[in-house]
Amino acid sequence: MAKITVDGLNGLLIQMTKTDATLETRIRKVMEMAAEVTAESVTSEGQKKFKGKKPGVPLEDMVKPGPTLFTGDAVLIEVWPQGTYTGIRGKPRRAETVGFVLEYGRTDMAARRWFKPGTRKATKKVNSIIMELQGGIA
């Protein structure tokens, strides 16, 4: 649901990788740190939004970053609720499906935004983490 992408750096990455063998490792570390910050912010927003009776493992606690993917011209980590969510009714469902329905609603249920506000609140800290990479390149 949340996506952290650094793109348009393909030429720079090729050049920097030639001169700096640790660049890919540093990019991976910075992106993983940014994804963790985003996951924490979304979890916090969910905890504020979803009050009342909760199941054994609340949905907001299931938000985790996925793997780091290096594509041709981008580095990508997605952050979303992962695993099987068993709500207070006891019916197991995919956590990402439940999270999507809560975020966007459906015809008989209004949206209860938690991913967009959580991601937006993490932006400043994520940007400062990514700037650390830039500081390491120079």
Secondary structure, DSSP 8 states (H G I E B T S, - for coil): -EEEEEES-HHHHHHHHHH-TTHHHHHHHHHHHHHHHHHHHHHHHHHHHS-SS--SS-GGGGEEE---EE-SSEEEEEEEE-SEEE-TT--EEEHHHHHHHHHH-BTTB-----HHHHHHHHHHHHHHHHHHHHHHH-
